[in-house]
Amino acid sequence: MPIRIEQDMLDVLNRSEITATELRLPQDQLERKLYERVNKVIVAAGGRWNRSRQSHVFESDPREKLGLALETGKIVDVQREFQEFLTPEDLAHRMVALAGINSRSRVLEPSAGTGRIAVAASHVVHDVFCVEVQPHRCEELRKLGLLVWEGDFLQFPSNMNRPFDAVVMNPPFTKCQDIEHVRKAATHLRSGGRLVAVMSAGVVSGSTKRHREFREWVVANDGQFEELPAKTFRESGTDVNTVLLTLTAK
């Protein structure tokens, strides 16, 4: 659902300094509830608070999106719509290491978003392939020199390329999408290939048939879960509890 931008929020945003990389709020102290409402709009536009810079920073120019929001009085929270919660860089590099990626590996990142994991992998190997549904994200990934297939990962054809040596991924979580995406990703691995995925902690604690069958499948593939520290994804806009799945394809 779009976030409605009310007049007092518009006034604050109109008085803010907005550049291609950051948004600096007015210097006067905002009432706490007003700040929280304005912050939701900034986060929806892709901004993240940077304490050292004392501003919200963006990975891509926010002016067009924020300008449209100010004009229409509403903004769609793309982050939540597409479950786009960026993988912390240190975790992305650790996932690459756990996947055993080397200079000869062929690597896949499904639902790549901004490509945090793919970029970490590209420091080790050149053959990194991304799948991403958002056209503007696909353009950004290509500018980073990554190979990209544009579309829903669940529709990614299994016969498009030879099997991958490693899959590293942070899939969407809602309605057990992470289970569906991980099962799909495993079909693109060669025998002996490694999969490393961030998943909702619910895959470990869930009692539904779907959860139980997934855990049985993980065991059959020599997989293991590791609980990630609380608030691992706080900087990305969520405090959801997460685990890291590592498995080897049969």
Sequence and secondary structure as in RCSB ss.txt:
>XXXX:A:sequence
MPIRIEQDMLDVLNRSEITATELRLPQDQLERKLYERVNKVIVAAGGRWNRSRQSHVFESDPREKLGLALETGKI
VDVQREFQEFLTPEDLAHRMVALAGINSRSRVLEPSAGTGRIAVAASHVVHDVFCVEVQPHRCEELRKLGLLVWE
GDFLQFPSNMNRPFDAVVMNPPFTKCQDIEHVRKAATHLRSGGRLVAVMSAGVVSGSTKRHREFREWVVANDGQF
EELPAKTFRESGTDVNTVLLTLTAK
>XXXX:A:secstr
 EEE  HHHHHHHHTSEE SSEEE  SS   HHHHHHHHHHHHHTT EEETTTTEEE SS  HHHHHHHHHHTEE
E HHHHTT     HHHHHHHHHHTT  TT  EEESS TT HHHHHHHTT S EEEEES HHHHHHHHHTT EEEE
S GGG  TTSSS EEEEEE    GGGHHHHHHHHHHTTEEEEEEEEEEEETHHHH  SHHHHHHHHHHHHTT EE
EE  TTTTGGGT    EEEEEEE  
